Amino acid sequence: MKAIKRYLIALGGIFLSLIIMCLFLTTLYYFDLISTKTFSILKMISLIIIILVNSFILGKSSVKKGYLDGLKLGGIVSLIFLLISLISKNFDIKIFIYLIIILISSSLGSMIGINTKGVDTNSK
């Protein structure tokens, strides 16, 4: 039950952050403060950063094998995005690359998170 709660908190953080960031970037794009190319690049960068940060937090709460927790989280997020793209019927190679980037960034963030945990030196 604890593991499910950790993943739900991480998923909630990811989707809440994505909604806020998309609203912010769309507002900038609407008022012509950023160009179309900049808008698409910032969307991709913000997704990677949001997933890295949330998987980093998930990795800090992991006991061991943080990359597996990152892959699980990335797999869940990728599955949700894959279902959305299949329902909207616009699946192509760009979406597939997008999903691979999500998996890699979540695994990387979780590995960094588990490696930054404090080491107990008085455990002898």
C-alpha positions as CSV (number, residue, x, y, z in Angstrom):
1,M,0.0,0.0,0.0
2,K,2.9,2.3,0.8
3,A,4.4,1.8,-2.7
4,I,1.1,2.6,-4.4
5,K,0.8,5.8,-2.3
6,R,4.4,6.8,-3.3
7,Y,3.6,6.3,-7.0
8,L,0.3,8.1,-6.8
9,I,1.9,11.1,-5.1
10,A,4.6,11.2,-7.8
11,L,2.0,10.9,-10.6
12,G,-0.1,13.7,-9.0
13,G,3.0,15.9,-8.8
14,I,3.8,15.2,-12.4
15,F,0.4,15.9,-13.8
16,L,-0.2,19.0,-11.6
17,S,3.2,20.4,-12.6
18,L,2.5,19.7,-16.3
19,I,-0.9,21.5,-16.1
20,I,0.6,24.5,-14.5
21,M,3.6,24.7,-16.9
22,C,1.4,24.2,-19.9
23,L,-0.9,27.0,-18.8
24,F,2.1,29.3,-18.3
25,L,3.7,28.5,-21.6
26,T,0.4,28.7,-23.5
27,T,-0.2,32.2,-22.0
28,L,3.3,33.3,-23.1
29,Y,2.6,31.9,-26.6
30,Y,-0.8,33.5,-26.8
31,F,0.5,37.0,-26.1
32,D,3.3,36.4,-28.7
33,L,6.1,36.6,-26.1
34,I,7.6,33.3,-27.4
35,S,7.7,31.9,-30.9
36,T,6.3,28.6,-32.1
37,K,9.7,26.9,-32.2
38,T,10.5,28.2,-28.7
39,F,7.1,27.0,-27.4
40,S,7.6,23.5,-28.6
41,I,11.2,23.3,-27.2
42,L,10.1,24.7,-23.9
43,K,7.3,22.2,-23.7
44,M,9.7,19.3,-24.2
45,I,12.3,20.7,-21.7
46,S,9.7,21.4,-19.1
47,L,8.3,17.8,-19.4
48,I,11.8,16.4,-18.9
49,I,12.6,18.6,-15.9
50,I,9.2,17.8,-14.3
51,I,9.7,14.1,-14.7
52,L,13.3,14.3,-13.5
53,V,12.4,16.2,-10.3
54,N,9.4,13.9,-9.4
55,S,11.4,10.7,-10.1
56,F,14.3,12.2,-8.1
57,I,11.9,12.6,-5.1
58,L,10.6,9.1,-5.7
59,G,14.2,7.8,-5.8
60,K,15.0,9.4,-2.5
61,S,12.2,7.5,-0.8
62,S,13.3,4.2,-2.4
63,V,15.2,1.6,-0.4
64,K,17.2,0.1,-3.2
65,K,17.2,-0.3,-7.0
66,G,16.0,3.2,-7.7
67,Y,16.2,2.7,-11.5
68,L,13.3,0.2,-11.3
69,D,11.1,2.7,-9.4
70,G,12.0,5.2,-12.1
71,L,11.1,2.8,-14.9
72,K,7.8,1.9,-13.2
73,L,6.9,5.6,-12.9
74,G,8.0,6.3,-16.4
75,G,6.1,3.3,-17.7
76,I,2.9,4.5,-16.0
77,V,3.3,8.0,-17.4
78,S,4.2,6.6,-20.9
79,L,1.2,4.3,-20.8
80,I,-1.1,7.1,-20.0
81,F,0.3,9.3,-22.8
82,L,0.2,6.3,-25.2
83,L,-3.4,5.7,-24.4
84,I,-4.2,9.4,-25.0
85,S,-2.4,9.3,-28.4
86,L,-4.1,6.1,-29.4
87,I,-7.5,7.5,-28.5
88,S,-6.9,10.7,-30.4
89,K,-5.5,8.6,-33.3
90,N,-2.3,10.5,-33.9
91,F,0.4,7.9,-33.0
92,D,3.6,8.3,-35.1
93,I,7.3,7.9,-34.6
94,K,7.6,11.3,-32.8
95,I,5.2,10.0,-30.1
96,F,7.3,6.9,-29.7
97,I,10.5,8.9,-29.3
98,Y,8.7,11.1,-26.8
99,L,7.7,8.0,-24.7
100,I,11.3,6.8,-24.8
101,I,12.6,10.1,-23.5
102,I,10.0,9.9,-20.7
103,L,11.3,6.5,-19.7
104,I,15.0,7.5,-19.8
105,S,14.4,10.8,-17.8
106,S,12.4,9.1,-15.1
107,S,14.9,6.3,-14.7
108,L,17.8,8.8,-14.6
109,G,16.0,11.0,-12.0
110,S,15.3,8.1,-9.7
111,M,18.9,6.8,-10.0
112,I,20.2,10.2,-9.0
113,G,17.7,10.4,-6.2
114,I,18.7,7.1,-4.6
115,N,22.4,8.0,-4.9
116,T,22.0,11.3,-3.1
117,K,20.5,9.7,0.0
118,G,22.6,10.3,3.1
119,V,24.9,7.4,4.1
120,D,24.8,6.4,7.8
121,T,28.4,6.3,8.9
122,N,27.5,5.0,12.4
123,S,25.9,1.7,11.2
124,K,28.9,-0.4,12.3
